[in-house]
Amino acid sequence: MNICVIGTGYVGLVTGACFAEFGCQVVCADVDEEKIAGLERGVMPIYEPGLDDLVERNVRQGRLSFTTDTAEAVRASLVVLIAAPTPPGEDGSTDLSYVESVARDIARAMDGYKVIVTKSTVPVGTAEKVRAWVTEEHARENRQVRFSVASNPEFLREGAAIGDFMRPDRVVIGTDDEEATAILKSLYRPLYLIETPVVLTNVVTAELTKYAANAFLATKISFINEFANLCEAVGADVHHIARGIGLDNRIGKKFLHPGPGFGGSCFPKDTRSAAHFAREAGTPLEIVESVIRVNAIQHERMIEKVVALCDGSVAGKTIGVLGLSFKPETDDMRDSPAVAIIRGLMERGAKIQAYDPQAMEEARKLLPDIALCEDAYDACRDADALAIVTEWNQFRMLDLGRVKTLLRQPLIADLRNIYDPVPMREAGFAYVCVGR
Ligand SMILES: NC(=O)c1ccc[n+]([C@@H]2O[C@H](COP(=O)([O-])OP(=O)(O)OC[C@H]3O[C@@H](n4cnc5c(N)ncnc54)[C@H](O)[C@@H]3O)[C@@H](O)[C@H]2O)c1
């Protein structure tokens, strides 16, 4: 099957490379000429484990190619996947201008029947808008071309994106006609071998399923973070609580790890978007609204934790920060808790020196006023305190003796709970963590 993906970012590139690996003929298109030129030279625009090998192999074997010519990509394809960004507006609403622009490009290029699929996370009703934009373009050109519109939300996790795409827990396909259903079922046929459940539904339900999934996961995080805070007040241990409830199959163990609050390119914007369009629909999502508030409070609590560790003031002090990406195994810093925490500490007068195994390039753009270090130990050198913000593996077994000699004072705020409080305190650190 010939397909194209418009928008070669995180989702678009992984989607394109994985479908090529399944044997499809894939063109990935993007307006970013630099990105496409880099990809043609084998340079990945993002860090994602295994992606470079996957792309290289599929390009070499002739199943995957890149272009800035969206029209040509559309004409060569039966299925056109939209993987454009859907950033948040100030009020939490979703900026659909990229999706609209792609939809109109597709419409103008179409020379025959296409299935137009939104893979971007889009508010309920967007597929209808896509249909209207395409129809409008055709009307303007005074022509009629048959097409279907479908929703196929993506659930991959950054850092584990390829595994998630090739062995997903489920695939959700929303269509309003049988032809598109048959084509999309056939596109995902390679997954039938591993018996991946496929949820076939209508377009609106598929669109909303993605928000329900992210809102639920974000709820679990805010839930355990609130209990972590309560644990601190009453002297309980949140890890034991997470285990004590997580072993109940009705609850499940995942997403019950306390920390600085959720971040990344999806949960913050998708929860705000869902809250926004639910309010507009006259059916506010009270739980989701609370989840967003609790998360903002959690970022703030982390800042206060570091300040308290530094005897109530970080003014003029240097804080070493380990981890900048919103989670390990990615260089993505979009809405990373590290950014909120660092900005909060800087507002209170702190100087920041930081290290991240992959996000240094991003940090240079997003946080130009912080010092970037060579490695974890360099981030400790002459710092007044150390804050561990992202739980990269390489931070889990630091040479603590060395850390202690490098720090001006042995103060550690472990905002991901990667160390144990008792040995840390025995090793002579003033150590704070979350909910223990
Ligand atoms: N990143 C994730 O983990 C993830 C997971 C699931 C769903 N999503 C959703 O997928 C969508 C894309 O997210 P992403 O993280 O891949 O974004 P991204 O910013 O990494 O990539 C988007 C790409 O689209 C390109 N683009 C913008 N306008 C274009 C146009 N008119 N024509 C062609 N290309 C254009 C950009 O240049 C960019 O390369 C969003 O809706 C997001 O919410 C993301």
The ligand as an SDF file (V2000), in Angstrom:
LIG
                    3D

 44 48  0  0  0  0  0  0  0  0999 V2000
    5.0020   13.3860   20.5210 N   0  0  0  0  0  0  0  0  0  0  0  0
    4.2300   12.4400   21.0120 C   0  0  0  0  0  0  0  0  0  0  0  0
    4.6440   11.6540   21.8710 O   0  0  0  0  0  0  0  0  0  0  0  0
    2.8240   12.2860   20.5330 C   0  0  0  0  0  0  0  0  0  0  0  0
    2.1260   11.1030   20.8400 C   0  0  0  0  0  0  0  0  0  0  0  0
    0.8240   10.9570   20.3860 C   0  0  0  0  0  0  0  0  0  0  0  0
    0.2220   11.9820   19.6470 C   0  0  0  0  0  0  0  0  0  0  0  0
    0.9170   13.1250   19.3720 N   0  0  0  0  0  0  0  0  0  0  0  0
    0.2630   14.1520   18.5670 C   0  0  0  0  0  0  0  0  0  0  0  0
    0.7620   14.0850   17.2300 O   0  0  0  0  0  0  0  0  0  0  0  0
    0.8120   15.3870   16.6580 C   0  0  0  0  0  0  0  0  0  0  0  0
    2.2090   15.6920   16.1840 C   0  0  0  0  0  0  0  0  0  0  0  0
    3.0460   15.7160   17.3260 O   0  0  0  0  0  0  0  0  0  0  0  0
    4.6150   15.6410   17.2080 P   0  0  0  0  0  0  0  0  0  0  0  0
    5.1440   15.5070   18.5850 O   0  0  0  0  0  0  0  0  0  0  0  0
    5.0020   14.6490   16.1890 O   0  0  0  0  0  0  0  0  0  0  0  0
    4.9150   17.1180   16.6470 O   0  0  0  0  0  0  0  0  0  0  0  0
    6.2690   17.7100   16.0450 P   0  0  0  0  0  0  0  0  0  0  0  0
    6.2350   19.1470   16.3300 O   0  0  0  0  0  0  0  0  0  0  0  0
    7.4150   16.8690   16.5040 O   0  0  0  0  0  0  0  0  0  0  0  0
    6.1240   17.4750   14.4740 O   0  0  0  0  0  0  0  0  0  0  0  0
    5.2140   18.1140   13.6520 C   0  0  0  0  0  0  0  0  0  0  0  0
    5.8270   18.3100   12.2720 C   0  0  0  0  0  0  0  0  0  0  0  0
    4.8430   18.8390   11.3920 O   0  0  0  0  0  0  0  0  0  0  0  0
    5.4940   19.7180   10.5050 C   0  0  0  0  0  0  0  0  0  0  0  0
    4.5190   20.5880    9.8570 N   0  0  0  0  0  0  0  0  0  0  0  0
    3.8970   21.6820   10.3680 C   0  0  0  0  0  0  0  0  0  0  0  0
    3.0890   22.2250    9.4520 N   0  0  0  0  0  0  0  0  0  0  0  0
    3.1910   21.4700    8.3370 C   0  0  0  0  0  0  0  0  0  0  0  0
    2.6180   21.5450    7.0460 C   0  0  0  0  0  0  0  0  0  0  0  0
    1.7350   22.5060    6.7320 N   0  0  0  0  0  0  0  0  0  0  0  0
    2.9650   20.6130    6.1440 N   0  0  0  0  0  0  0  0  0  0  0  0
    3.8470   19.6430    6.4460 C   0  0  0  0  0  0  0  0  0  0  0  0
    4.4390   19.5320    7.6560 N   0  0  0  0  0  0  0  0  0  0  0  0
    4.1110   20.4350    8.5890 C   0  0  0  0  0  0  0  0  0  0  0  0
    6.5010   20.4260   11.3740 C   0  0  0  0  0  0  0  0  0  0  0  0
    7.5240   21.0110   10.5950 O   0  0  0  0  0  0  0  0  0  0  0  0
    6.9910   19.2770   12.2580 C   0  0  0  0  0  0  0  0  0  0  0  0
    8.1260   18.6520   11.6770 O   0  0  0  0  0  0  0  0  0  0  0  0
    0.2760   16.3360   17.7270 C   0  0  0  0  0  0  0  0  0  0  0  0
   -1.0980   16.5070   17.5350 O   0  0  0  0  0  0  0  0  0  0  0  0
    0.5240   15.5680   19.0130 C   0  0  0  0  0  0  0  0  0  0  0  0
   -0.3500   15.9350   20.0240 O   0  0  0  0  0  0  0  0  0  0  0  0
    2.2040   13.2930   19.7880 C   0  0  0  0  0  0  0  0  0  0  0  0
  1  2  1  0
  2  3  2  0
  2  4  1  0
  4  5  1  0
  4 44  2  0
  5  6  2  0
  6  7  1  0
  7  8  2  0
  8  9  1  0
  8 44  1  0
  9 10  1  0
  9 42  1  0
 10 11  1  0
 11 12  1  0
 11 40  1  0
 12 13  1  0
 13 14  1  0
 14 15  2  0
 14 16  1  0
 14 17  1  0
 17 18  1  0
 18 19  2  0
 18 20  1  0
 18 21  1  0
 21 22  1  0
 22 23  1  0
 23 24  1  0
 23 38  1  0
 24 25  1  0
 25 26  1  0
 25 36  1  0
 26 27  1  0
 26 35  1  0
 27 28  2  0
 28 29  1  0
 29 30  1  0
 29 35  2  0
 30 31  1  0
 30 32  2  0
 32 33  1  0
 33 34  2  0
 34 35  1  0
 36 37  1  0
 36 38  1  0
 38 39  1  0
 40 41  1  0
 40 42  1  0
 42 43  1  0
M  CHG  2   8   1  16  -1
M  END
$$$$
